[in-house]
Amino acid sequence: MILIIAGSIAYSQEEDRLLVAEIKQSTVITEPATLRKGFFKLGAIFTYTADDRLFTENCKKEYEPENGWGSYSTEYLLLSYGLTNRLELSLALPYVIKTITYSIIDETPVNDSTMRTQYKSRGNGLGDIEFGISYQLLEGTNAKPSLVSKLSVAFPTGQKNPANIREIFEYDYPTGKGETSVYLELTYRKITYPYSYSFYGLFQYSFGGEKVMLPYENSIPFRSGNSYQAGGSFNFLLNDWIAVRNDLLFVYRQADEYKGETAMTTFPQTGICYNPNISFQFRKFRLAQGVFIPLFGRYFPANPQYNLDLQYIF
């Protein structure tokens, strides 16, 4: 009898260890909606986009004025921890790299001469750190859907003002927004192996702050416009370790508010974007890559953004 009891306990412990290993090696389709208790995830996200086209007031894709061109990339270090099976804590540490180039052509008809002047602004440094708490309102399984609520706060830790100003278009670009923002997100997900689908919505509210909007201007109070996002995704497994995700996203962002004199102007932004990506799972390591493609918009950036996501679960 003692041998039977000892054998069943050993079998149960081995089964638990197998379950933990399977969860840590699960794909983006089959993984739990939040990290299991005691699990720790280390991640890195790399993004890159050009900055030379936008959707205009007439929803047409056009190049930036003054031959403006730029590039923007962000490297995020992500830390996530499962406090319980339904409660997850996360921390995002961004490093921003931004370059903007303006090429202005001055023509003088009298002398029949043309002069081109080029300016370049760069910004490198820590961005705004973000802390988040995710909770499963409905605890999902492979048979039951999940509903996750996430509350995030972004703190103004990045440089907010232009620095080392040399010309109106040549200075060190700020890497932070200069204000605290709160994000509330809801995500509904259902797994029907080997498929899954989800619907999500996000609301962002910014509390405002004070900063220099453009070189040679005085510091003024401001508040970024509220942002609303809604979308859905359809995902499927090609095999046991390759998954494909397809996201369609609607974005609306209100215009920023300025309480002082500035040459800065903003307009409400509207955009519809498609985000396909493919994910590779190698045991506890995951590599995902995708493209964020603006399909339609008004006063909205029109350049694709390339994303590379690396994750490892301990």
N, C-alpha and C positions, 0 to 999 in steps of 0.2 A: 504493500500500500504506500509506504514512504517513497519507494522508488518511482511509483506511478505519479505521485504528487510532485516530486522533484522534477520528473521528466516533463510534466505539463507546464510547470513554472518556467523551465528552461526554454521550452517551445514557445511560450507566450512572450518571453523576453526577446527571443530571436525574431519572432513575428513583428514586434514593435520596432526592432532595429531595421528590419527590411522596410517597414512602412515609412520610417524616417528617411531612409536612403532613397526610396522611390519618390517621396515628396520633393526632396532636394534636387532630384534629377528630372522633375516633371517639366513639360514644355509650357510655353506661354498660353496654350489652349487649356491644359489640364491642371495647372497650378492653382492652389487655393487663392481666394480673392484677396486675402491678407496673409502675411507671413505667420506660420505656426509659432507657438510659444517657444522662446529660446532661440529661434532661427535668426541669423544675421546675414544681411545681403550687402555686398559691396559692389557698387556699380560706377560706371563712367559713361557719360554721353557726350559725343562730339557733334557739333552742328556747324554747317557752313552755308552761307547764302551770299549771292551777289546783291548789289543794291543800285540798280540802274533803270528799273522799269516799275511802273505802277499803273493801276486802274484809275482813270481820271473820273471827273464828275459825270461824263457820259458813258462810263463803264467800258471805255476803250483802253487797251493796253498800249502805253506810250513810254518813251524814254524820259528820264529825268531832264529838267531844263539845265542849261549852262554846261552841257556835256558832263554832267555829274556822274560819277561812278564810285562805287564803294564795295567793300566786302565786310562781312560780319560773321564771326565765329565765336562759339561759346563752348567751353569744356566744363562739364559738371562732374563733380565727385558726389556720388549719392550714397548715403548710409541709411539702412533701414533695419529695424529690429522688431521682432514679434514679442510684444509685452504679454499678450495672451493669444489664444487661437483666433480671437476676433478683433484685437486691438493692435495696431501697428504704428510705430513712431518712425519718422523719416527726417533726414537733414540733407539739404542740397547746398553745395559750396561751388558757386560758379566762378570761372575765370574768363573774362571777356577780352577778345581781340578784335578791334574794329579799325578799319582803314577807309577813309573817304577821300576821293580825288575829284577836284573841280578843274575843268579846262575851259577858260573863257577866251573867246576870240574877239578882239577889237579891230574893226575895219574903219579906215579913214579914206573916204572916196576921193577927197581932194588930192591926196598924195598917192592914191591908188596903192595903199599899203595895208598889210594885215599883221597884227601882233597877237601871238597866243601866250597867255599866262596860265600857268598850272600851279594849283595849290594842293597840298596833301595834309590831312589831319589823321592822327593815329590815337588810339586809346588801348592800353593794355593794363589789366589789373583785376583785382577782386571785384566781383559784382555784388548784388544784393543776396545775402544768405536767406534761405527759406527753410522754415521748420513746419512739419506737417503731422497731423494725427488722423489715422484712418480707422473706421470702426464698421464692422459688418452688422448693419441693422437687421438683415436677413442672412443667416449663416448658410452659405451655399454648399452643395455637394455635387457629385457627378449627376445626380438626379434632380436636385432642387436648385432653383436660381438663387443668386446672391444679390444683395443690395448694399453697397458700400457708400458711406458718407465720409468725405475727407475735408478737414479744415486745415488750411495752411496760412502762414503769416510770413511775408517777405519783409525783412528789415533793411533799412537804408545803410548798408555797410560799404557800398561802393563809392568811389569818388563821384560827387554830384556836379561839380562846377568845371568849366573849361580851365585848363592850366597851361602855363608856358605859351601864352598867346603871342604869336609872331606876326600874323596877318589875320584879316577877317575870316579867311577860310583855312588858316594854318595854325593849329594849336593841338594840345593834347586833349582828346575827346573823353568826356566823362564815361565811366563804366557803370554807374549806378543811377537810379531814378531819383533819389533824394527824398523818398517818402515811404511810409509804411503802407503795405497793402494786405488785404485779407481775401482769401479765396475759399469758396464753398463749392464742393463738387459732389455730385451724386452719380453712381454708376450701377446699372442693372446688367447682370450677366447670366446667361444660360448656356450650359454645356450639353450638347447632344453629340457625343463622340462619333466621328472625329471632327465635329464642327462645334463652333461656339458663336454666339452673337451677343452684342451688348448695345446699350443705349446710355448716353451720359449727358449731363448738363453741368455748366460751370458759371459761377457769378463771381466777379472780382470787384471789390470796392477799395479805393485808395483814399487815405486820410489827408493827403496833401502835405506840403512843406514849403520851403523857401530855398530858391537857388537862382543862379545866373543862367538864363535860358540860352543866350548867345554871347559871343565875345564882345567886350567893350560895353555891355549893358550892366545895369545895377541888378542886384539880387531882388527878386519879387516873390510874393506868395503865389502858389499855384496848387492845382489838384488835377490829377489825371482822371480822364473820363472813365465811368464804369464800363466793364466789359461783360458781355454775355456770349456764351458758347453752348451749342447743342449739336449732338452728332450720334452716329451709330457705326458699328463695325460688324463685319462678317469675316470669320476666320476659319481656317481648316488646316488639317495636317496632311502633308504630302506623304510622310512616312513617320516612323517613331521619333525622329529627331529634327525634322524640318517642318516649320509651320509658316503659313502665309496669312497676313492680316490686311484687311482693306477697310479704311476709315473714311467716312464722309462727314465733313465738319462745317457748320455754319457759325460765323463770327460777326458780332456787332459790337462796336466800341464807340462810346460817346466822345464828343470833342473835349479836349482839355480846357480847364478854366484858368485864366490868368488875372490876377488882381494887381496890375501895375503896367507900366509902359514896356512893351517888347515888340520886336519885329517878327517874333514867332507866330505862326498861324497854324491851326489844326482844324480838321473837319471830322464829322462822324464817319466812321469806317464800317463798311459792310463787305463781307467776303464769304465765298464758298470754296472749300479746299478738299482735295482728295489726297489721302496718305496711304499708299501701298508700301508694305515692307515684308521682308522675309527674315525668319528667325531660325538659327541653328543651335541645337542643344547638344553639348558634349559633356555628358554626366552632369556635374554641378555648375558647369560653365556655359554661358549663353552669349551668343553674338547675334545682333539684329541690325539690319541696315534698311533704310527706306528713304523715300523722297516725299516731301511735303509740297504739293502742287496746287497753287491758287488757280481755280477754274474761272472764277467770276468775282467781280468786286467793284466797289466805288470808293475812291480815295484809299485804296488798299494795295499793299505791296504785291507785285506781280511776278516776283522771281521765285523759282523753286528753292527749297531748303533741303540739304542733304544731311541725314542723321545716321550716326553709328553708335550703337548701344552695346556695352559690355557689362556682364553681370556674373557674379560668383556668390553662391550661397554656402555659408558655413553652418 
